Amino acid sequence: MTTVQNGPGSAKQELLRARLEGMIAGLVPGEPLPAERDLARDLGVARMTLRRAVDGLVEEKRLIRRRGSGTFVAGAKVSQRLAATSFSADMRARGLRPGSHTVESRRFPAGMMLAALLDVPPQTDVLFVRRLRLADDVPMALEDLHVPATVAPGLTGEDLESASFYDLLARRFDDPVVAGTQTVEPALAGADEAALLGVPEGSPVFLFERTSRVRSGGVAEFVRSTYRGDRYRIVVDIFPPD
Ligand code: GLP
């Protein structure tokens, strides 16, 4: 048995955390951690030291503590189909309450690169909004959204606070999203993203890029989204070859 010593922020504390993380990774969501007394003994730490490390993981919502019954591995992964649905609709379909918090927003002319992606002239006004997406108040994804003013004139970052972009397009602009192209690749959360998502820096994430078109034909958005790898799994429907 390896003995892990005390000391907040110390290498020993980090080792303890790494061992707990390893243990969590090996459990299924909803499964309980062993009883505190047994776990502290197995890890060779004082119960207080263990409790502090577990507190950190509870705060990050990776573990859930239920009074009187123990500590459990947090939420199951969301199975995400690669479809032109909105975050809000996806969460509602799972019985979760969608949320959106605007972290930053500004406007600027598209420039060459964005103009090509958004299929607009380079001088077109573009709204950039960085949004934290939440499910039952838990951060799930960070989205960097670019919307050309041609598709949603007058739209602001505040309009998107706690609101669905796709609902606004359909209701306020009477121009729903009808199709899109999306790519997905693995990445590691950078310091800023990790802080906003409430995960350790370097955690695995899915990087989605989506361009979608509205019914009237224009490109509604170019979005780069960072989805938590510990909360998502990608589902792909397969069809017979043509
Ligand atoms: C998903 C997509 C984004 C899209 C968003 C709209 O997260 N990856 O490209 O902008 O849904 O979601 P909502 O309508 O909830 O704002």
Boltz pocket constraint, residues with backbone or C-beta under 6 A from the ligand:
constraints:
  - pocket:
      binder: B
      contacts: [[A, 85], [A, 86], [A, 87], [A, 88], [A, 89], [A, 98], [A, 100], [A, 143], [A, 145], [A, 163], [A, 164], [A, 165], [A, 166], [A, 167], [A, 208], [A, 210], [A, 221], [A, 223], [A, 225]]
      max_distance: 6.0
